Amino acid sequence: MKKVKIVLVIIILLIALVVSLQNTQAVETRFLFATVTMPRVLLLLLTFTLGLIAGLITASFILKKPAKSKEKVKAEQS
């Protein structure tokens, strides 16, 4: 099982390397009033990272269980 994980990590890293090598062109990105020129791979990485962070924050709010107050716990035990 450990070898399978290592192989999968290597495959993912190789795919990421190929994507980054193929997307080195500079692109102009406009957001509201700002215009930024950056390599396309940096834009892809930035977008992926922001999406990942937004997903983790959203999942943490959805999966968060409300804490029971001590009074409710005592009432349920009685």
mmCIF file of the N, C-alpha and C atoms, coordinates in Angstrom:
data_MODEL
# 
_entry.id   MODEL 
# 
loop_
_atom_site.group_PDB 
_atom_site.id 
_atom_site.type_symbol 
_atom_site.label_atom_id 
_atom_site.label_alt_id 
_atom_site.label_comp_id 
_atom_site.label_asym_id 
_atom_site.label_entity_id 
_atom_site.label_seq_id 
_atom_site.pdbx_PDB_ins_code 
_atom_site.Cartn_x 
_atom_site.Cartn_y 
_atom_site.Cartn_z 
_atom_site.occupancy 
_atom_site.B_iso_or_equiv 
_atom_site.pdbx_formal_charge 
_atom_site.auth_seq_id 
_atom_site.auth_comp_id 
_atom_site.auth_asym_id 
_atom_site.auth_atom_id 
_atom_site.pdbx_PDB_model_num 
ATOM 1   N N  . MET A 1 1  ? 0.818   -1.189 0.000   1.00 0.00 ? 1  MET A N  1 
ATOM 2   C CA . MET A 1 1  ? 0.000   0.000  0.000   1.00 0.00 ? 1  MET A CA 1 
ATOM 3   C C  . MET A 1 1  ? 0.868   1.262  0.000   1.00 0.00 ? 1  MET A C  1 
ATOM 4   N N  . LYS A 1 2  ? 1.987   1.206  0.704   1.00 0.00 ? 2  LYS A N  1 
ATOM 5   C CA . LYS A 1 2  ? 2.878   2.356  0.769   1.00 0.00 ? 2  LYS A CA 1 
ATOM 6   C C  . LYS A 1 2  ? 3.478   2.662  -0.602  1.00 0.00 ? 2  LYS A C  1 
ATOM 7   N N  . LYS A 1 3  ? 3.782   1.600  -1.374  1.00 0.00 ? 3  LYS A N  1 
ATOM 8   C CA . LYS A 1 3  ? 4.340   1.805  -2.707  1.00 0.00 ? 3  LYS A CA 1 
ATOM 9   C C  . LYS A 1 3  ? 3.321   2.442  -3.644  1.00 0.00 ? 3  LYS A C  1 
ATOM 10  N N  . VAL A 1 4  ? 2.052   2.091  -3.466  1.00 0.00 ? 4  VAL A N  1 
ATOM 11  C CA . VAL A 1 4  ? 0.998   2.672  -4.301  1.00 0.00 ? 4  VAL A CA 1 
ATOM 12  C C  . VAL A 1 4  ? 0.897   4.176  -4.047  1.00 0.00 ? 4  VAL A C  1 
ATOM 13  N N  . LYS A 1 5  ? 0.977   4.578  -2.790  1.00 0.00 ? 5  LYS A N  1 
ATOM 14  C CA . LYS A 1 5  ? 0.916   6.000  -2.456  1.00 0.00 ? 5  LYS A CA 1 
ATOM 15  C C  . LYS A 1 5  ? 2.091   6.751  -3.055  1.00 0.00 ? 5  LYS A C  1 
ATOM 16  N N  . ILE A 1 6  ? 3.265   6.164  -2.982  1.00 0.00 ? 6  ILE A N  1 
ATOM 17  C CA . ILE A 1 6  ? 4.463   6.804  -3.535  1.00 0.00 ? 6  ILE A CA 1 
ATOM 18  C C  . ILE A 1 6  ? 4.329   6.951  -5.050  1.00 0.00 ? 6  ILE A C  1 
ATOM 19  N N  . VAL A 1 7  ? 3.842   5.932  -5.715  1.00 0.00 ? 7  VAL A N  1 
ATOM 20  C CA . VAL A 1 7  ? 3.666   5.983  -7.166  1.00 0.00 ? 7  VAL A CA 1 
ATOM 21  C C  . VAL A 1 7  ? 2.641   7.061  -7.537  1.00 0.00 ? 7  VAL A C  1 
ATOM 22  N N  . LEU A 1 8  ? 1.532   7.144  -6.782  1.00 0.00 ? 8  LEU A N  1 
ATOM 23  C CA . LEU A 1 8  ? 0.517   8.159  -7.053  1.00 0.00 ? 8  LEU A CA 1 
ATOM 24  C C  . LEU A 1 8  ? 1.062   9.564  -6.855  1.00 0.00 ? 8  LEU A C  1 
ATOM 25  N N  . VAL A 1 9  ? 1.846   9.767  -5.823  1.00 0.00 ? 9  VAL A N  1 
ATOM 26  C CA . VAL A 1 9  ? 2.448   11.080 -5.580  1.00 0.00 ? 9  VAL A CA 1 
ATOM 27  C C  . VAL A 1 9  ? 3.396   11.445 -6.719  1.00 0.00 ? 9  VAL A C  1 
ATOM 28  N N  . ILE A 1 10 ? 4.183   10.502 -7.181  1.00 0.00 ? 10 ILE A N  1 
ATOM 29  C CA . ILE A 1 10 ? 5.109   10.751 -8.292  1.00 0.00 ? 10 ILE A CA 1 
ATOM 30  C C  . ILE A 1 10 ? 4.347   11.092 -9.565  1.00 0.00 ? 10 ILE A C  1 
ATOM 31  N N  . ILE A 1 11 ? 3.262   10.375 -9.835  1.00 0.00 ? 11 ILE A N  1 
ATOM 32  C CA . ILE A 1 11 ? 2.453   10.649 -11.030 1.00 0.00 ? 11 ILE A CA 1 
ATOM 33  C C  . ILE A 1 11 ? 1.846   12.046 -10.956 1.00 0.00 ? 11 ILE A C  1 
ATOM 34  N N  . ILE A 1 12 ? 1.308   12.410 -9.797  1.00 0.00 ? 12 ILE A N  1 
ATOM 35  C CA . ILE A 1 12 ? 0.709   13.738 -9.635  1.00 0.00 ? 12 ILE A CA 1 
ATOM 36  C C  . ILE A 1 12 ? 1.761   14.830 -9.804  1.00 0.00 ? 12 ILE A C  1 
ATOM 37  N N  . LEU A 1 13 ? 2.940   14.624 -9.250  1.00 0.00 ? 13 LEU A N  1 
ATOM 38  C CA . LEU A 1 13 ? 4.019   15.602 -9.396  1.00 0.00 ? 13 LEU A CA 1 
ATOM 39  C C  . LEU A 1 13 ? 4.467   15.734 -10.854 1.00 0.00 ? 13 LEU A C  1 
ATOM 40  N N  . LEU A 1 14 ? 4.523   14.619 -11.572 1.00 0.00 ? 14 LEU A N  1 
ATOM 41  C CA . LEU A 1 14 ? 4.893   14.672 -12.987 1.00 0.00 ? 14 LEU A CA 1 
ATOM 42  C C  . LEU A 1 14 ? 3.843   15.422 -13.805 1.00 0.00 ? 14 LEU A C  1 
ATOM 43  N N  . ILE A 1 15 ? 2.572   15.193 -13.507 1.00 0.00 ? 15 ILE A N  1 
ATOM 44  C CA . ILE A 1 15 ? 1.507   15.909 -14.209 1.00 0.00 ? 15 ILE A CA 1 
ATOM 45  C C  . ILE A 1 15 ? 1.609   17.405 -13.911 1.00 0.00 ? 15 ILE A C  1 
ATOM 46  N N  . ALA A 1 16 ? 1.851   17.751 -12.647 1.00 0.00 ? 16 ALA A N  1 
ATOM 47  C CA . ALA A 1 16 ? 2.001   19.162 -12.275 1.00 0.00 ? 16 ALA A CA 1 
ATOM 48  C C  . ALA A 1 16 ? 3.193   19.781 -12.991 1.00 0.00 ? 16 ALA A C  1 
ATOM 49  N N  . LEU A 1 17 ? 4.283   19.046 -13.133 1.00 0.00 ? 17 LEU A N  1 
ATOM 50  C CA . LEU A 1 17 ? 5.461   19.536 -13.837 1.00 0.00 ? 17 LEU A CA 1 
ATOM 51  C C  . LEU A 1 17 ? 5.161   19.794 -15.309 1.00 0.00 ? 17 LEU A C  1 
ATOM 52  N N  . VAL A 1 18 ? 4.458   18.867 -15.945 1.00 0.00 ? 18 VAL A N  1 
ATOM 53  C CA . VAL A 1 18 ? 4.103   19.029 -17.355 1.00 0.00 ? 18 VAL A CA 1 
ATOM 54  C C  . VAL A 1 18 ? 3.200   20.246 -17.548 1.00 0.00 ? 18 VAL A C  1 
ATOM 55  N N  . VAL A 1 19 ? 2.203   20.400 -16.671 1.00 0.00 ? 19 VAL A N  1 
ATOM 56  C CA . VAL A 1 19 ? 1.302   21.555 -16.769 1.00 0.00 ? 19 VAL A CA 1 
ATOM 57  C C  . VAL A 1 19 ? 2.074   22.849 -16.594 1.00 0.00 ? 19 VAL A C  1 
ATOM 58  N N  . SER A 1 20 ? 2.975   22.884 -15.628 1.00 0.00 ? 20 SER A N  1 
ATOM 59  C CA . SER A 1 20 ? 3.733   24.120 -15.389 1.00 0.00 ? 20 SER A CA 1 
ATOM 60  C C  . SER A 1 20 ? 4.685   24.436 -16.542 1.00 0.00 ? 20 SER A C  1 
ATOM 61  N N  . LEU A 1 21 ? 5.273   23.430 -17.147 1.00 0.00 ? 21 LEU A N  1 
ATOM 62  C CA . LEU A 1 21 ? 6.185   23.680 -18.265 1.00 0.00 ? 21 LEU A CA 1 
ATOM 63  C C  . LEU A 1 21 ? 5.441   24.119 -19.518 1.00 0.00 ? 21 LEU A C  1 
ATOM 64  N N  . GLN A 1 22 ? 4.191   23.697 -19.668 1.00 0.00 ? 22 GLN A N  1 
ATOM 65  C CA . GLN A 1 22 ? 3.427   24.055 -20.859 1.00 0.00 ? 22 GLN A CA 1 
ATOM 66  C C  . GLN A 1 22 ? 2.698   25.393 -20.720 1.00 0.00 ? 22 GLN A C  1 
ATOM 67  N N  . ASN A 1 23 ? 2.676   25.959 -19.529 1.00 0.00 ? 23 ASN A N  1 
ATOM 68  C CA . ASN A 1 23 ? 1.918   27.183 -19.307 1.00 0.00 ? 23 ASN A CA 1 
ATOM 69  C C  . ASN A 1 23 ? 2.790   28.298 -18.758 1.00 0.00 ? 23 ASN A C  1 
ATOM 70  N N  . THR A 1 24 ? 3.852   28.609 -19.485 1.00 0.00 ? 24 THR A N  1 
ATOM 71  C CA . THR A 1 24 ? 4.772   29.648 -19.030 1.00 0.00 ? 24 THR A CA 1 
ATOM 72  C C  . THR A 1 24 ? 4.486   31.007 -19.664 1.00 0.00 ? 24 THR A C  1 
ATOM 73  N N  . GLN A 1 25 ? 3.518   31.075 -20.589 1.00 0.00 ? 25 GLN A N  1 
ATOM 74  C CA . GLN A 1 25 ? 3.212   32.337 -21.254 1.00 0.00 ? 25 GLN A CA 1 
ATOM 75  C C  . GLN A 1 25 ? 2.680   33.352 -20.246 1.00 0.00 ? 25 GLN A C  1 
ATOM 76  N N  . ALA A 1 26 ? 2.984   34.615 -20.499 1.00 0.00 ? 26 ALA A N  1 
ATOM 77  C CA . ALA A 1 26 ? 2.486   35.685 -19.644 1.00 0.00 ? 26 ALA A CA 1 
ATOM 78  C C  . ALA A 1 26 ? 1.041   36.010 -20.035 1.00 0.00 ? 26 ALA A C  1 
ATOM 79  N N  . VAL A 1 27 ? 0.195   36.162 -19.031 1.00 0.00 ? 27 VAL A N  1 
ATOM 80  C CA . VAL A 1 27 ? -1.197  36.535 -19.263 1.00 0.00 ? 27 VAL A CA 1 
ATOM 81  C C  . VAL A 1 27 ? -1.511  37.783 -18.451 1.00 0.00 ? 27 VAL A C  1 
ATOM 82  N N  . GLU A 1 28 ? -2.404  38.577 -18.993 1.00 0.00 ? 28 GLU A N  1 
ATOM 83  C CA . GLU A 1 28 ? -2.833  39.793 -18.307 1.00 0.00 ? 28 GLU A CA 1 
ATOM 84  C C  . GLU A 1 28 ? -4.141  39.482 -17.590 1.00 0.00 ? 28 GLU A C  1 
ATOM 85  N N  . THR A 1 29 ? -4.169  39.721 -16.300 1.00 0.00 ? 29 THR A N  1 
ATOM 86  C CA . THR A 1 29 ? -5.339  39.425 -15.493 1.00 0.00 ? 29 THR A CA 1 
ATOM 87  C C  . THR A 1 29 ? -5.873  40.723 -14.905 1.00 0.00 ? 29 THR A C  1 
ATOM 88  N N  . ARG A 1 30 ? -7.170  40.935 -15.082 1.00 0.00 ? 30 ARG A N  1 
ATOM 89  C CA . ARG A 1 30 ? -7.803  42.134 -14.536 1.00 0.00 ? 30 ARG A CA 1 
ATOM 90  C C  . ARG A 1 30 ? -8.747  41.727 -13.424 1.00 0.00 ? 30 ARG A C  1 
ATOM 91  N N  . PHE A 1 31 ? -8.625  42.375 -12.276 1.00 0.00 ? 31 PHE A N  1 
ATOM 92  C CA . PHE A 1 31 ? -9.516  42.165 -11.143 1.00 0.00 ? 31 PHE A CA 1 
ATOM 93  C C  . PHE A 1 31 ? -9.910  43.529 -10.609 1.00 0.00 ? 31 PHE A C  1 
ATOM 94  N N  . LEU A 1 32 ? -11.178 43.862 -10.751 1.00 0.00 ? 32 LEU A N  1 
ATOM 95  C CA . LEU A 1 32 ? -11.710 45.174 -10.399 1.00 0.00 ? 32 LEU A CA 1 
ATOM 96  C C  . LEU A 1 32 ? -10.912 46.254 -11.120 1.00 0.00 ? 32 LEU A C  1 
ATOM 97  N N  . PHE A 1 33 ? -10.115 47.037 -10.411 1.00 0.00 ? 33 PHE A N  1 
ATOM 98  C CA . PHE A 1 33 ? -9.380  48.139 -11.040 1.00 0.00 ? 33 PHE A CA 1 
ATOM 99  C C  . PHE A 1 33 ? -7.907  47.821 -11.254 1.00 0.00 ? 33 PHE A C  1 
ATOM 100 N N  . ALA A 1 34 ? -7.469  46.651 -10.856 1.00 0.00 ? 34 ALA A N  1 
ATOM 101 C CA . ALA A 1 34 ? -6.059  46.291 -10.970 1.00 0.00 ? 34 ALA A CA 1 
ATOM 102 C C  . ALA A 1 34 ? -5.837  45.377 -12.175 1.00 0.00 ? 34 ALA A C  1 
ATOM 103 N N  . THR A 1 35 ? -4.724  45.597 -12.849 1.00 0.00 ? 35 THR A N  1 
ATOM 104 C CA . THR A 1 35 ? -4.311  44.739 -13.957 1.00 0.00 ? 35 THR A CA 1 
ATOM 105 C C  . THR A 1 35 ? -2.923  44.205 -13.639 1.00 0.00 ? 35 THR A C  1 
ATOM 106 N N  . VAL A 1 36 ? -2.798  42.875 -13.676 1.00 0.00 ? 36 VAL A N  1 
ATOM 107 C CA . VAL A 1 36 ? -1.537  42.229 -13.323 1.00 0.00 ? 36 VAL A CA 1 
ATOM 108 C C  . VAL A 1 36 ? -1.126  41.304 -14.464 1.00 0.00 ? 36 VAL A C  1 
ATOM 109 N N  . THR A 1 37 ? 0.142   41.328 -14.819 1.00 0.00 ? 37 THR A N  1 
ATOM 110 C CA . THR A 1 37 ? 0.686   40.396 -15.806 1.00 0.00 ? 37 THR A CA 1 
ATOM 111 C C  . THR A 1 37 ? 1.536   39.374 -15.068 1.00 0.00 ? 37 THR A C  1 
ATOM 112 N N  . MET A 1 38 ? 1.228   38.108 -15.289 1.00 0.00 ? 38 MET A N  1 
ATOM 113 C CA . MET A 1 38 ? 1.939   37.025 -14.598 1.00 0.00 ? 38 MET A CA 1 
ATOM 114 C C  . MET A 1 38 ? 1.948   35.784 -15.480 1.00 0.00 ? 38 MET A C  1 
ATOM 115 N N  . PRO A 1 39 ? 2.842   34.841 -15.198 1.00 0.00 ? 39 PRO A N  1 
ATOM 116 C CA . PRO A 1 39 ? 2.828   33.581 -15.947 1.00 0.00 ? 39 PRO A CA 1 
ATOM 117 C C  . PRO A 1 39 ? 1.519   32.825 -15.692 1.00 0.00 ? 39 PRO A C  1 
ATOM 118 N N  . ARG A 1 40 ? 1.064   32.152 -16.719 1.00 0.00 ? 40 ARG A N  1 
ATOM 119 C CA . ARG A 1 40 ? -0.200  31.425 -16.621 1.00 0.00 ? 40 ARG A CA 1 
ATOM 120 C C  . ARG A 1 40 ? -0.153  30.366 -15.522 1.00 0.00 ? 40 ARG A C  1 
ATOM 121 N N  . VAL A 1 41 ? 0.988   29.714 -15.323 1.00 0.00 ? 41 VAL A N  1 
ATOM 122 C CA . VAL A 1 41 ? 1.092   28.679 -14.295 1.00 0.00 ? 41 VAL A CA 1 
ATOM 123 C C  . VAL A 1 41 ? 0.903   29.283 -12.905 1.00 0.00 ? 41 VAL A C  1 
ATOM 124 N N  . LEU A 1 42 ? 1.385   30.501 -12.704 1.00 0.00 ? 42 LEU A N  1 
ATOM 125 C CA . LEU A 1 42 ? 1.190   31.166 -11.417 1.00 0.00 ? 42 LEU A CA 1 
ATOM 126 C C  . LEU A 1 42 ? -0.288  31.488 -11.194 1.00 0.00 ? 42 LEU A C  1 
ATOM 127 N N  . LEU A 1 43 ? -0.962  31.916 -12.242 1.00 0.00 ? 43 LEU A N  1 
ATOM 128 C CA . LEU A 1 43 ? -2.394  32.190 -12.151 1.00 0.00 ? 43 LEU A CA 1 
ATOM 129 C C  . LEU A 1 43 ? -3.167  30.908 -11.831 1.00 0.00 ? 43 LEU A C  1 
ATOM 130 N N  . LEU A 1 44 ? -2.806  29.809 -12.468 1.00 0.00 ? 44 LEU A N  1 
ATOM 131 C CA . LEU A 1 44 ? -3.456  28.526 -12.187 1.00 0.00 ? 44 LEU A CA 1 
ATOM 132 C C  . LEU A 1 44 ? -3.226  28.093 -10.740 1.00 0.00 ? 44 LEU A C  1 
ATOM 133 N N  . LEU A 1 45 ? -2.001  28.239 -10.278 1.00 0.00 ? 45 LEU A N  1 
ATOM 134 C CA . LEU A 1 45 ? -1.671  27.852 -8.905  1.00 0.00 ? 45 LEU A CA 1 
ATOM 135 C C  . LEU A 1 45 ? -2.400  28.730 -7.896  1.00 0.00 ? 45 LEU A C  1 
ATOM 136 N N  . LEU A 1 46 ? -2.456  30.016 -8.156  1.00 0.00 ? 46 LEU A N  1 
ATOM 137 C CA . LEU A 1 46 ? -3.151  30.944 -7.273  1.00 0.00 ? 46 LEU A CA 1 
ATOM 138 C C  . LEU A 1 46 ? -4.653  30.637 -7.221  1.00 0.00 ? 46 LEU A C  1 
ATOM 139 N N  . THR A 1 47 ? -5.241  30.396 -8.372  1.00 0.00 ? 47 THR A N  1 
ATOM 140 C CA . THR A 1 47 ? -6.665  30.066 -8.426  1.00 0.00 ? 47 THR A CA 1 
ATOM 141 C C  . THR A 1 47 ? -6.950  28.755 -7.700  1.00 0.00 ? 47 THR A C  1 
ATOM 142 N N  . PHE A 1 48 ? -6.113  27.758 -7.904  1.00 0.00 ? 48 PHE A N  1 
ATOM 143 C CA . PHE A 1 48 ? -6.285  26.474 -7.225  1.00 0.00 ? 48 PHE A CA 1 
ATOM 144 C C  . PHE A 1 48 ? -6.182  26.637 -5.713  1.00 0.00 ? 48 PHE A C  1 
ATOM 145 N N  . THR A 1 49 ? -5.190  27.398 -5.268  1.00 0.00 ? 49 THR A N  1 
ATOM 146 C CA . THR A 1 49 ? -4.987  27.596 -3.828  1.00 0.00 ? 49 THR A CA 1 
ATOM 147 C C  . THR A 1 49 ? -6.167  28.332 -3.193  1.00 0.00 ? 49 THR A C  1 
ATOM 148 N N  . LEU A 1 50 ? -6.646  29.385 -3.844  1.00 0.00 ? 50 LEU A N  1 
ATOM 149 C CA . LEU A 1 50 ? -7.788  30.120 -3.316  1.00 0.00 ? 50 LEU A CA 1 
ATOM 150 C C  . LEU A 1 50 ? -9.041  29.240 -3.274  1.00 0.00 ? 50 LEU A C  1 
ATOM 151 N N  . GLY A 1 51 ? -9.238  28.424 -4.285  1.00 0.00 ? 51 GLY A N  1 
ATOM 152 C CA . GLY A 1 51 ? -10.377 27.504 -4.297  1.00 0.00 ? 51 GLY A CA 1 
ATOM 153 C C  . GLY A 1 51 ? -10.278 26.457 -3.202  1.00 0.00 ? 51 GLY A C  1 
ATOM 154 N N  . LEU A 1 52 ? -9.074  25.954 -2.989  1.00 0.00 ? 52 LEU A N  1 
ATOM 155 C CA . LEU A 1 52 ? -8.855  24.967 -1.931  1.00 0.00 ? 52 LEU A CA 1 
ATOM 156 C C  . LEU A 1 52 ? -9.145  25.563 -0.558  1.00 0.00 ? 52 LEU A C  1 
ATOM 157 N N  . ILE A 1 53 ? -8.654  26.769 -0.325  1.00 0.00 ? 53 ILE A N  1 
ATOM 158 C CA . ILE A 1 53 ? -8.887  27.430 0.961   1.00 0.00 ? 53 ILE A CA 1 
ATOM 159 C C  . ILE A 1 53 ? -10.377 27.711 1.157   1.00 0.00 ? 53 ILE A C  1 
ATOM 160 N N  . ALA A 1 54 ? -11.042 28.192 0.123   1.00 0.00 ? 54 ALA A N  1 
ATOM 161 C CA . ALA A 1 54 ? -12.482 28.454 0.221   1.00 0.00 ? 54 ALA A CA 1 
ATOM 162 C C  . ALA A 1 54 ? -13.258 27.165 0.495   1.00 0.00 ? 54 ALA A C  1 
ATOM 163 N N  . GLY A 1 55 ? -12.860 26.081 -0.141  1.00 0.00 ? 55 GLY A N  1 
ATOM 164 C CA . GLY A 1 55 ? -13.517 24.795 0.091   1.00 0.00 ? 55 GLY A CA 1 
ATOM 165 C C  . GLY A 1 55 ? -13.312 24.282 1.504   1.00 0.00 ? 55 GLY A C  1 
ATOM 166 N N  . LEU A 1 56 ? -12.105 24.432 2.011   1.00 0.00 ? 56 LEU A N  1 
ATOM 167 C CA . LEU A 1 56 ? -11.827 23.979 3.381   1.00 0.00 ? 56 LEU A CA 1 
ATOM 168 C C  . LEU A 1 56 ? -12.608 24.797 4.407   1.00 0.00 ? 56 LEU A C  1 
ATOM 169 N N  . ILE A 1 57 ? -12.677 26.099 4.192   1.00 0.00 ? 57 ILE A N  1 
ATOM 170 C CA . ILE A 1 57 ? -13.436 26.946 5.119   1.00 0.00 ? 57 ILE A CA 1 
ATOM 171 C C  . ILE A 1 57 ? -14.916 26.591 5.074   1.00 0.00 ? 57 ILE A C  1 
ATOM 172 N N  . THR A 1 58 ? -15.451 26.414 3.872   1.00 0.00 ? 58 THR A N  1 
ATOM 173 C CA . THR A 1 58 ? -16.853 26.058 3.733   1.00 0.00 ? 58 THR A CA 1 
ATOM 174 C C  . THR A 1 58 ? -17.138 24.703 4.375   1.00 0.00 ? 58 THR A C  1 
ATOM 175 N N  . ALA A 1 59 ? -16.277 23.728 4.141   1.00 0.00 ? 59 ALA A N  1 
ATOM 176 C CA . ALA A 1 59 ? -16.474 22.406 4.722   1.00 0.00 ? 59 ALA A CA 1 
ATOM 177 C C  . ALA A 1 59 ? -16.395 22.445 6.240   1.00 0.00 ? 59 ALA A C  1 
ATOM 178 N N  . SER A 1 60 ? -15.517 23.277 6.778   1.00 0.00 ? 60 SER A N  1 
ATOM 179 C CA . SER A 1 60 ? -15.402 23.350 8.230   1.00 0.00 ? 60 SER A CA 1 
ATOM 180 C C  . SER A 1 60 ? -16.674 23.922 8.849   1.00 0.00 ? 60 SER A C  1 
ATOM 181 N N  . PHE A 1 61 ? -17.319 24.881 8.172   1.00 0.00 ? 61 PHE A N  1 
ATOM 182 C CA . PHE A 1 61 ? -18.574 25.421 8.681   1.00 0.00 ? 61 PHE A CA 1 
ATOM 183 C C  . PHE A 1 61 ? -19.714 24.418 8.550   1.00 0.00 ? 61 PHE A C  1 
ATOM 184 N N  . ILE A 1 62 ? -19.731 23.669 7.463   1.00 0.00 ? 62 ILE A N  1 
ATOM 185 C CA . ILE A 1 62 ? -20.812 22.706 7.239   1.00 0.00 ? 62 ILE A CA 1 
ATOM 186 C C  . ILE A 1 62 ? -20.697 21.526 8.202   1.00 0.00 ? 62 ILE A C  1 
ATOM 187 N N  . LEU A 1 63 ? -19.475 21.050 8.420   1.00 0.00 ? 63 LEU A N  1 
ATOM 188 C CA . LEU A 1 63 ? -19.270 19.867 9.246   1.00 0.00 ? 63 LEU A CA 1 
ATOM 189 C C  . LEU A 1 63 ? -19.175 20.162 10.730  1.00 0.00 ? 63 LEU A C  1 
ATOM 190 N N  . LYS A 1 64 ? -19.121 21.432 11.081  1.00 0.00 ? 64 LYS A N  1 
ATOM 191 C CA . LYS A 1 64 ? -18.980 21.812 12.484  1.00 0.00 ? 64 LYS A CA 1 
ATOM 192 C C  . LYS A 1 64 ? -20.273 21.482 13.229  1.00 0.00 ? 64 LYS A C  1 
ATOM 193 N N  . LYS A 1 65 ? -20.136 20.721 14.312  1.00 0.00 ? 65 LYS A N  1 
ATOM 194 C CA . LYS A 1 65 ? -21.288 20.376 15.125  1.00 0.00 ? 65 LYS A CA 1 
ATOM 195 C C  . LYS A 1 65 ? -21.426 21.407 16.230  1.00 0.00 ? 65 LYS A C  1 
ATOM 196 N N  . PRO A 1 66 ? -22.641 21.851 16.493  1.00 0.00 ? 66 PRO A N  1 
ATOM 197 C CA . PRO A 1 66 ? -22.796 22.830 17.574  1.00 0.00 ? 66 PRO A CA 1 
ATOM 198 C C  . PRO A 1 66 ? -22.485 22.189 18.925  1.00 0.00 ? 66 PRO A C  1 
ATOM 199 N N  . ALA A 1 67 ? -21.746 22.919 19.719  1.00 0.00 ? 67 ALA A N  1 
ATOM 200 C CA . ALA A 1 67 ? -21.374 22.415 21.044  1.00 0.00 ? 67 ALA A CA 1 
ATOM 201 C C  . ALA A 1 67 ? -22.584 22.471 21.969  1.00 0.00 ? 67 ALA A C  1 
ATOM 202 N N  . LYS A 1 68 ? -22.792 21.403 22.721  1.00 0.00 ? 68 LYS A N  1 
ATOM 203 C CA . LYS A 1 68 ? -23.899 21.382 23.670  1.00 0.00 ? 68 LYS A CA 1 
ATOM 204 C C  . LYS A 1 68 ? -23.490 22.155 24.913  1.00 0.00 ? 68 LYS A C  1 
ATOM 205 N N  . SER A 1 69 ? -24.418 22.934 25.419  1.00 0.00 ? 69 SER A N  1 
ATOM 206 C CA . SER A 1 69 ? -24.125 23.647 26.653  1.00 0.00 ? 69 SER A CA 1 
ATOM 207 C C  . SER A 1 69 ? -24.234 22.681 27.825  1.00 0.00 ? 69 SER A C  1 
ATOM 208 N N  . LYS A 1 70 ? -23.591 23.022 28.911  1.00 0.00 ? 70 LYS A N  1 
ATOM 209 C CA . LYS A 1 70 ? -23.588 22.158 30.094  1.00 0.00 ? 70 LYS A CA 1 
ATOM 210 C C  . LYS A 1 70 ? -24.994 21.952 30.632  1.00 0.00 ? 70 LYS A C  1 
ATOM 211 N N  . GLU A 1 71 ? -25.848 22.983 30.525  1.00 0.00 ? 71 GLU A N  1 
ATOM 212 C CA . GLU A 1 71 ? -27.209 22.860 31.039  1.00 0.00 ? 71 GLU A CA 1 
ATOM 213 C C  . GLU A 1 71 ? -28.007 21.846 30.230  1.00 0.00 ? 71 GLU A C  1 
ATOM 214 N N  . LYS A 1 72 ? -27.827 21.823 28.908  1.00 0.00 ? 72 LYS A N  1 
ATOM 215 C CA . LYS A 1 72 ? -28.556 20.866 28.081  1.00 0.00 ? 72 LYS A CA 1 
ATOM 216 C C  . LYS A 1 72 ? -28.101 19.449 28.368  1.00 0.00 ? 72 LYS A C  1 
ATOM 217 N N  . VAL A 1 73 ? -26.809 19.271 28.592  1.00 0.00 ? 73 VAL A N  1 
ATOM 218 C CA . VAL A 1 73 ? -26.272 17.941 28.897  1.00 0.00 ? 73 VAL A CA 1 
ATOM 219 C C  . VAL A 1 73 ? -26.847 17.446 30.220  1.00 0.00 ? 73 VAL A C  1 
ATOM 220 N N  . LYS A 1 74 ? -26.891 18.316 31.233  1.00 0.00 ? 74 LYS A N  1 
ATOM 221 C CA . LYS A 1 74 ? -27.449 17.934 32.534  1.00 0.00 ? 74 LYS A CA 1 
ATOM 222 C C  . LYS A 1 74 ? -28.919 17.612 32.415  1.00 0.00 ? 74 LYS A C  1 
ATOM 223 N N  . ALA A 1 75 ? -29.662 18.384 31.628  1.00 0.00 ? 75 ALA A N  1 
ATOM 224 C CA . ALA A 1 75 ? -31.088 18.149 31.454  1.00 0.00 ? 75 ALA A CA 1 
ATOM 225 C C  . ALA A 1 75 ? -31.337 16.821 30.750  1.00 0.00 ? 75 ALA A C  1 
ATOM 226 N N  . GLU A 1 76 ? -30.504 16.471 29.802  1.00 0.00 ? 76 GLU A N  1 
ATOM 227 C CA . GLU A 1 76 ? -30.657 15.205 29.082  1.00 0.00 ? 76 GLU A CA 1 
ATOM 228 C C  . GLU A 1 76 ? -30.321 14.018 29.968  1.00 0.00 ? 76 GLU A C  1 
ATOM 229 N N  . GLN A 1 77 ? -29.386 14.178 30.906  1.00 0.00 ? 77 GLN A N  1 
ATOM 230 C CA . GLN A 1 77 ? -28.990 13.083 31.777  1.00 0.00 ? 77 GLN A CA 1 
ATOM 231 C C  . GLN A 1 77 ? -30.020 12.836 32.876  1.00 0.00 ? 77 GLN A C  1 
ATOM 232 N N  . SER A 1 78 ? -30.778 13.846 33.240  1.00 0.00 ? 78 SER A N  1 
ATOM 233 C CA . SER A 1 78 ? -31.762 13.705 34.328  1.00 0.00 ? 78 SER A CA 1 
ATOM 234 C C  . SER A 1 78 ? -33.023 13.021 33.883  1.00 0.00 ? 78 SER A C  1 
# 
